[in-house]
Amino acid sequence: MEPDIKTETLDIEGMTCASCASFVEKSLARTPGVTRAVVNFATEKATVEYVPTEATRATLREAVVKAGYGVSERAPDTSAAERSAEIDEQKALAYQKLKRRFWVAMVLAIIIMPLSMLMLWPALMARVNMQELNYGLLLLTLPVLLYSGREFYTSAWNSFRHGTATMDTLIAVGTGAAFLYSLAATVVPRFFTSRGLMPEVYYDTTATIIALILLGKVLEMRAKTQTSAAIKALMGLQAKTARVVRPDGQEVDVPIEQVQPGDLVLVRPGEKVATDGIVEEGHSAVDEAMLTGESLPVEKKTGDPVFGATLNKTGSFRFRVTKVGTETMLAQIVKLVEDAQGSRAPIQRLADQVSAVFVPAVVGIAILTFVLWFALAPVETRLPLALVNFVAVLIIACPCALGLATPTAIMVGTGKGAEYGVLIRNAEALEKAGRVNTVLLDKTGTITRGEPAVTDFVAAEGQDAARLLQVVAAVERQSEHPLAEAVVRYAEARQTPVVPVADFRAVEGKGASAVVDGQAVLIGNFRLLEEAGVVLPAAVRQQAGELLVQAKTVLYVAVAGQVVGLIGVADTVRDTSAAAIQRLQAMGIEVVMMTGDNPQTAAQVAGQVGIKRYFAEVLPQEKASKVKELQAEGRTVAMVGDGINDAPALAQADIGLAMGGGTDVAMEAAGITLMRSDLQGVVTAIDLSRQTIRTIRQNLFFAFIYNVLGIPVAAGLLYPVFGLLLSPMLAAGAMALSSVSVLTNSLRLRGFSPRNG
């Protein structure tokens, strides 16, 4: 018999990079009783599966603390809303603290830099007491080191204890070496001068590097504080109250939390459906776009299912509650988003991967340099020479350029993206978008406009089309149905005059009737005409059949008992969709469409825009599984959508792109938001991402090439042949040169422009 498995979610505190998440995960995985542990750095959560008889939440917390991190604890009776608010407050406080650390470092670095430059001007040095200046620089640098940069050193220490290295290790080693050497030159300058060495200080190096790295941390945390926004937006869609009909017929408004399965609930026009259920009485059109993403309201009659958070448009009805709380469709979508966001990202930060090998190697070279110089140099100079070369190796390995390589390219790239209406949430989203080879498009609101529009207006033989449009528009102006609104928009675009209407009546689920110029007018579906005894001529049936084959909704128009016209209504393809899809295909990207429509409609739309592969009749809860299906084929998938039902798929995809005309939930679940509802933005986003990632890789090359060339010089390998030593000052100069190269290369992205075809 297999043991029961319990799943626990822990909110982890103190993680600063992907390697931190790895430390926590390994510590949890080694805990007795734990069968599986996954730590997500982006959401700062650990999902742990364990055997309750062998482990508890307390032992899990102890494992996290042992790894050097913390667990945010809350009372067991804390509600989801209170818990979410508490997490948001903690993140806001952490963000404010980080910003204070950054500004302290930046302001002091701005003061320290020009004071340090005095050493380059002999005329000024003659007038300044260098001993006093160095002590002044020391006092200015201490707050940067002990306050602004403290967490770098604690993180580096944790990494050291676990036998690994991260970006924080690079920062701590580089700035720490520069500071300690400067401290020695300040406190015991005679040690240097007595041996003919200049007691140089590098306080500006320490302060500037910490300030620049903190700038990147601020930008990263600002993005991370929004990770829970999608979940909160989903929760906010739920109705707050429900009008419950008691057995005695009394109608009572009760909080949604008090609604129970079996309750009878009344829904009036314009109200949200409170929870999931089955219609028992009445009929109406319900807008389910919030869940399904489809633009046309769905007619509901007795026996049809309804879902919480959808919007009742026209009539009123009563439904019997079948699901509440976590069992509803909305709650299931929330769960899907949470699962997708909490799953492990397949990407690790390149800088951390490189530093894991680079830092130990550099430290080893520095130690070897010290040992060899101390052993081989003349006795009277062996200590200062060993120390100077040791520090030179560490300073030239300082990650100033490495710290700039990614954030500078991302700052320019994201700024350029915003110029073209592409908002990129963070560096991870940018990196993933650059690797995409498959784009999955939701049909409604993405490829199409997301609202019904008149595509065909057919007047019967012998009828005046202009006059017929006046009559039709006059009737439809009285209706609030989305199809009627589409007809009115069509008429208004043609400046159709307004004519008077009498005796208007909406026929639920069928259409409308009215009297215009003394004649009875019917506009609606086939059932409306059939009940009125109107016979469809063969020619009209043929025309209607042609429209239905094209996946269009057909409205019949009858005047005085005779069919006088047809109206075809459909969700039309955006003007730019076909061209954008062709561009994506030209970039080597396969484009796949997904829709809840039937295969006939899906094939029609796919053919219009040049898509060869599509998924039809996809239910809302199945969309994320379609993304997984493509990922299982080894594809890097970008999901493009605009509806709430797209949110789980957006979160599951390697990168999600939300159309700006869509819901807030879709945009919060996505890594990239397209402010214009235009697929050309997808082309721009992927092309910009590819160019930005290419720039980052070039930057990393520039950041390391000077190390490859400079470390041997710093170690003194050229001294036996050429008598050359690379002083720490020259090492700092080489480091600055690499930074200039990185910045200049990043600024080239300002010349980016979208593809024109």
N, C-alpha and C positions, 0 to 999 in steps of 0.2 A: 504493500500500500504506500503510495507516494505521499509525502508530508504536505500539509497545507502551506501555501505560499502567500505571504502578505506583501503588499506593495506600500512603500512609504515615500513621501516626497519631502525633501529637506531644502530649506532656503539657505544657501551657503554664503558666508560673508568673507571678504578679504581676498577674493581671487582677482588677479591683475592680468593674467594672460592664459592662453590655452594650456600651457604646461601646468599651471596651477590646477586646472580642472583635472588634468591627468594624475597629479599627485593625490588629489582627494579621491578620485575614482579607484586608484590602486589601493589606497588605504582602506576604503570601504570593501573592495573586493576580497581583501585578505582577512576581513573580519569573519570569525566562525559563524556559520549559519546563513551568510549572504550568498545567494545563488546568482545574482546579477546586479551590477551597479553601473549606471550611466550618469555622467555629470555633464550638464550643458553650460558652457561658459557664458553664452549670450543671455540665457534666462537666469543664470546663477542658481540653478536648481539641480538637485541630485535625485534621481529616481532609483530606488533600491528595492529589490525583491529578496525576501529572506524568510527563513523558517521561524515562526514566532516562538517556538519552544527552545530555540538555540540563540536567538538574538532579539533585542528590543530596540526601541527608538533611542534609549539612553546609550546602548552600546554603539549604535551607529553614530550618535553625536560624539561619543568619545573617540571614535576612529577619525572623524573629521578634525577634531581638536588636536589629536596626535599628529596629524599631517600639517598642523600649523595654521588652521583656518577656524572659522566659527560657524555656528548654526543659529539662525534667527528663530527664537522660540515664541510661541503664542499660546494663549489659554485654549484648551481643547474645545470650549464652547464658542469660540470666536466665529462669527458668521463669515461667509465668503466675501461679502461686501466690506465688512470691517477689516478682514485680513488683507484684501486688496488695497484698501486705503492706508493701512499701516505700512505695507511694503512700499507704496508710493511715497509715503512720508520719509521712510528710511532712505530711499534712493535719492530723494530731493535733498536731504541733509548731507548725504555723501557727496552729491554733485556740488553743493555749495562749498563744502570743505575742500574739495579738489580745486575749485576755482580760486579759493583763497590761497591755497598752496602755490598755484600757478602765478597769481599776481604778485605774491611776495617774491618769488624767484625772478620774475620778469623785471620788476621795478629795480631790485637790487642788482641784477645783471646789467641793466642799462647804466647804473651808477658805476659798477665795478669795471666795465669794459674801458671807458675812456681813461680812468685812473691808471689802469694797467698799461695803457698805451704810452704813458709818460716815459717808460723805460726805453722806448725807441728813439727818444729825443735827448741826446747828450746835453744840449744847452739847458733843458728843463731839469734833467737829473742833477745837474750841478747845483741847482737852487732848492732841490727837494731832499729832505732827509729820507733816504730810501728805507731805513729801518722803521721809521714812524709810518711811512706810506704802507709798507708791508703789513704792519700790525693793523692799520686801518682797513686794508683789504681783507685781512683775516677776520676782523670783527663783522664786516659786511657779508662775508661768505658763510659764516657759521649759521645764521638763520636759514639760508638756502639749503645747507647741508643737513642740519638737524631738524628743521621743520618741513620745508618743501620736499626734500629728497629722502626723508627718513624711510618711507615705505619701500623705496628701491633697495635699500640696504637690508631691511628685514626680509623682503622677498628673496633677495640673493642668498641670504643666510639659509632660508628654508630650502632653496634649490640645492645649495651646497650639502646640506644634511641628507638630501635624497639622492645625491650623486649625479645631478643633472645641472643644466644651465639654461637660462632664458635671456630675454632682452634685459630684464632687470639685473641679471648678472653682469652683462656687458656694461650697463650704466654704472653699476656700483664699482666694478673693477676700474673702469676708466677714470671716473670722477674721483674715486677714493685714492687712486695712485697719484693723480695730479694734486689733490688736496694734501695728502700726507707729505709728498715731496716739498710742496710749497710751505707747509707748516714747519718742516725741518729747516728749510732755507730762511724762514722768518725767525724762528726761536734760536737756532744755533748757526748763524751765518758764518761764524769763524771756522766752523768745520769745513766749509767750502772755500772761503778766501785763503785760509792757511795752506790750502793745497792748490792754489792758483785757479780755483773754479768760481764762476759767477753764481751767487746765490739767487737764481731765477725763481720766480713764483708763477703759478698757473691758476690763480683763483678765478680769473675770467673764464677759463675753460670749464671749471667745475660748475660755476653759476649758470653759464649760458647753456650748457648741455642739459642740465636739469630743467631749466625753463622751457626749452624747446620740446623735450620729451613730455613734459606736463601738458603742453599745448595739445599734443596729439591725444593724450589721455582724456583731456576735457572734451574734445570733439567726439571721442569714442563713447564716453559715458553719456553725453547728451543724447546720442542715438539709443543707447541701451536703456535709458529711463523710460522709453516708449514701448518696451517689449510687451507690456501687459495691456496696452491700449485696445488691441483687437478684441480681447476677451471682454473687457469692460464695455466696449461698444455693443457687442453681441448681447450681453446681459441687459443693457439698457433698452433693447427692443421689446422686451417682454412687457405685456400689459400689467399695470399696477393693481387693477381691481377687476372684478367680474360681476355681472348682474345675474345672480343665481335665482332661479324660479323655484320657490319652495313647493312642497306637495299641496299646500292649501291655495296655491296660485299667487301668493305674495312674491313680489320681486325685490330682492335685497342686494345692494352693492357690498361685496365683501373683499378683503385683501386677497390677492392671488394665492398667497401661501395657505389660505383656508379652503381653497377649492379642492374637492375630493373626487376621485373617479366615481361615476354614476350621477353626479350633479347635473341638473339641466340648466343651461346658460343661455341667456338671451343676448343677441348681438344686433344692434341697430345700425343704420347707414352711417358710414364715416368712423365707426369704432373699430378697434383692434380685436381680433379673436383672442380670447384670454389664454386658451390652452388647446391641446389636441382633443379631437372628438369626432362624432358622427352626427350629421344633420338629421333632426327628427321632424322638424316642421318649418315650412317656409322655403324660400329660394332667393338667391342673390348672385351677384358677380363679386368674386373675392380676388383682390390683387395679391398674388403670391410671389411677386417679383423679389421680395425680401428674402425668400427662401429658395425659389427655383430659378430666379434670374430671367424668367420669360416675361415678355412685356404685356401680353394680353391677359386680362382678368379671366379667371376660370369660373364658369357657371356652376353653382352649387345647388343641389336639390336633395330631397329626402334620401338618406342612405349614403351620401357622399362624405368623404373625410374632410375635415378642416384642421388647420394647424395654427398653433399659437404664434402671435406676433404678425400674422398676415392681416391685411386691411380690408374690411368689408366696404364695398363701393356703393351699392344701390339699395337692394331690398333688405329686409330684416329676416332673421331666422333664429331658431332655437336648436342647440346641439347638445348631445349627451357626452359628458367628459369621459374620455378613455385613458388619457395619460396626463400626469402632472409631474412637476419637478424635473428630476434628472432624466425622466423617460421621454420627454417631449422631443419633437424634431429639432427645435431650437437648441435644447440642451445637448442633444447628440452632436450637433454641428459645433457647439462650443467645445465639447470633449475632443472632437476631431482636430480642431485648431490647436488645442493644448497639447495633444499627442504629437502633432507634426512639429510644433515649435520646440517641444522638449526632446525630440529625437536628436541623435548625434549628427552634427554637420560633417560632411565628408572632406572637409578642407582644414588644413592647419596653416597658421600664419607662416609664410616663407621665412621671415626674419628669425622666428623662433627655431625653425628647423635648422637653419644655417648656424645660428648661435650655439645650438646644442653641441656642435662639433667644433666650431670656430673658437669659442671662449676657452674651453679646456686646453686646446692646442696653443693658443696665445699665452695663457698663463704658464703652461709647461715650457714654452720657448723662453719666456721672461725669466723663469727660475733657472733654467739651464744657462741662460746668458749670465746671470748673476754668479752662478757657481763657477763657470769657466773663467770669467774675468777675475773673480776673487782668487782663483787658483793660479792663473797664468800671469797676471799683471805684476809689475814691481810692487814690493811690499808697501812702499810709501804712498802709492796711488791706487792700490787694488780695491779698497773699500769705496772711495768716491767713484772710481771708474765703473765698478760693478753696479753700484747704486744708480748712477746716471744712465747706464745702458739698460738696466732693469726697468727703470721708470720710462725711458724712451720707448721701449718695446710696448709697455702697457698703454702709454699715451697715444702712440700711433695706432693702437688697436681700439682706441676709444670710439664708441658708436655714434659720434655726432652725425656723420653722413648716413649711417645706417638708420638712425632715428629720423632723419629727414627724407630718406629715399621713398618711403611709402606715403606719409602724410602730405608732403608737398605735391606729389603727383595727384593724389586724391583731392586735395583742396582745389587745384586748378581744374581737374577733370569734373568734379561735381559742380563747380562754379560754371563751367562751360555747359554742362548738362542743363542747369537751371535756365540758362540763356535760351535754350531750345525747348523748354517745358518738360525736361526730364529730371525728376527729383530722386536722387539716390540716397537711400537711408544711411548706409555705412560702407566701410571699405570691403567688408565681407561680401555684401551684395554686388559691389562693383567687380570684385574678383571673380565671383561665380558667373556673372553675366558674360564676362569675357570668354568663358569656357563653353558656353552653350552651343550645342549642335542640333537641338530639337526645340521647336517652339510649339506649345500646345495652346490653341486659341479657343476660348469659349465663344460660341456663335453670337448669342444675343447681347447686344450692347457693346460688343467688341468688333466682330466683323460687320454686324448689322448695327442699325441706329438704336435699337432697343425700344422702339415705339412703333405702333401701327401707322401705316401711311397708305393712301390710296394709290394703287399702281395702275388700275384700269377703270375707266368710266365709259361704259358702253350703252349708248342709246339704241333702242330698238328701231327697226326700219320704219321710216316715216316720222320719227320723233325729232323735235328740235333739241339738240344736246344742251345748248345754253339755257333754254327754258327749263329743261328737265333738271339741270344742276341747281337752278334757283329753287325749284320745288323741294328737291331733296335736302338742300342746305337749310331751307326754312324749317323743315321738320326736325332735322338733326340738331339744330341750334337749341332746341328745347330739351335735349337729352344730355345726360352727364356720362353716358357710356363712352369708354375709350375709343370704340370704333366710330361712334358718332362724332367724337372730337376730331378724329382723323379726316372724316368727310368735310367737316366745317373748315379745317385748316386748308384742305384742298380747294374748297370754294373761295375762301378768303384770298388765297394766293392768286386766284383768277379774277378778283374784285367783283365777285358775283353780287348783284343787288339783293337787298333783304326784302322779302315779301311776307305779308301777314299770314298767321296760322291760327286755326281754331280747333278746339276739342282734342288737344294733344293727349296721348295716353301711352305710357311706357308699358310694354308687354314683357315681363321678366323672362329672360333667357331666350327671347325670340326676336325682339325688335321694338318697333313703335308704330303708332297710327296717328293720323291727324286729318284735318280738313284744310285744303288750300284751294282758294278760288271756287269754293262750293263743291269740290270733288274730294272723295275719300282717297287718302294716300296711305299705302303700307310700305314700310322699309324694314327688312329683316331677313331672317334665314328661311329655309324652305318650309319649316314647320309652321311659321307664321302664315305663309301664303296657303299652305295646305289646309289649315284650320279655317281660313277665310273662304275656302272653296275656289281659290284662284288657280287656274290651270296653266302649267308651263308649256309654251309652244316648243316644238322639237328644236327649232333653231336656238332658242334660249337655253334649253338643256345642253345642247352641244357646246355653246359658248361657256356656260357655267362649268361643264366638265373640263374644258381646256384650262380654265383658271384653277380648278381644284388640282389638276395634275401638276401645276406649277406651285403647289403648296400655298395657295392663297385662300383667304377667307372670302366667301361670296355673300354679298348683300343683294337681295332682289328688291326691285322697285315696282310697285303696282299702283296704278291710278284708275279709279272707277272700275276696279275688278279686272283690269288688264295689265299684264306685265309689260312695262315700257322701258326697262333698263336693268343693267347689272353693274355692280361695283365690286372690283377686286381690291382687297386690303391685305397687306403683308408687312412684315418687319423688313424693311429694305436694306440692302447692302450699302455701307458707306462708300462715298465716291472714291476714297483713297485706298480702300482695303486691297483691291486686286494689285495695284501697283506696289504697295508695301510688301505684300506676300511674295511677289516676283523678286523684289530686292533681297528679301531674306533668303530665298532659294538661290539667288545668284551669289550670296555670301557663303554658300555651302551648308545652309541650315535647312533641315526638313521641317515643313510646317504641317501640323496635324490639327484638325478641328474637332471640337466636342460640343454636343448639344443634347438637350432633353427632347428635341423634336423627333418625329418618326424618320426612318431611313430615306423616305421619298423627299421630304423637305431638306434633310441634311445633304443628300446628293445634289439637289437643285442649287443650294447655296455654295457647296464646295465646287461645283462645276463653274459657277459664275466667277469665282476668284482664283481658280487654278490650283485648288488643293486636291491631292490624290488620295490621302488617307484621312478618315474621319471616324469618330465614335458617335453613334446615334442612340436615342432613348436612354441616355445616361441620367440616372436619378441623382438628386443632390448629394446624398451620402456616398455615391459611387465615384464622384469626380476625383477625389484624392487617390482612389485605387487605380484610376486610369493613369495618373501621374506615376504611381509606383510601377505599373505595368511597363511603361516606357523606360523607366529607370532600370528595371530588371533586364532590359535589352542592352544595357550598357550605355544608355544615352544620358547626356547632361541636359536636363529639361528646364526650359523657361515656361512658366504658366502665365497666360495673359487673361485677365478677367475683370469683371466690374461689379458682380453681385455678391451678396452675403453667402450664397450657396457656393461661390468660388473660393471663399476664404480658406477652407481646409486644403483645397488643392494648391492655392497660392503658397500656403505655409509648407506643404509637403514637397513642392517642387524645389529643385536646386536653387532657383531664383524665381520669385513671383513679381509680375509686373501688373499693377492695377491701373485701369483706365480712370482718368480724372473725373469723368462723368459718372462714375460708379459710386458705391456706398463707402462710407468712412471705414467700415469693417474691412472691406476688400483692400483699401489703401493701407490700413494699419497692419494687415497680415502680409503685405507684400514688401519686398526689399526695395523696389523701384516704383514710383508713381509717375504716370504720364498725365501731365496737367491738361493736355488737350486730348479729347476723345478721338484719337487718330492713330491707326496702326503704324504710321510713319515714325511715331515716337519710339516704337519697339526697335525699328532699324537703327535710329539714332542712339538709343540706349546701348544696344549690343556693340555697335561700331565704336562708340565712345569708350565703352568698357574695354574692348580689345586694345584700343590704342593706349589707354591709360595703363593697363597691365603690362603692355610692351614697354612703356616708359618706366614703370616701376622696376622691371627686370633690368633695364639699362642702368637705372639708378643704383641698383644693388651691385651691378658690375663695377660702376664707378666707386661705390662705397668700399668695395673690397680690393680693387686692383692696387690701390696705394698701399694697402696692408701687405699684399703679396710681394710688392716691390720694396716697400719701406721697412718691413720687419727685419729682413736680413741686414739691411743697412743699420737699423737701430740696434741690432744685436752686435754690431761691430765686425761683421764679416769682411768689410772692405778695409778695415784698419791695417791689417798686416801688409796689404798690397799698396794702398793709396794713402794710408795714414789718416783716413777719414772716420770721424765719429758723428753720429746723428744725435745732436743734443735734444733734450726734451722740447726746447723752443722750436727747433726745426721740425720735430715730430708734430708739434701742434700746428705748425704752418702747413705741413702736408695734409693734416686732418682738415684744416680750413679749406685747402685747395679742393679736396674731394667734396666738401660741402658745396662750394661754388659750382662745381661740375654738376652735382645733383640738382641744385636749384635751377641752373640754366637749362638743363635738360627738361625739367618739369615744366618750365615756362613755355616750352615749345608747343605744349598742348593748347595754348591760347589760340593757335592757328587752326584748331579743329573746326570743321564744318560738316553738316550732315551730307550723306550721299545724295546725289541728284538723279540716281538711276543707274 
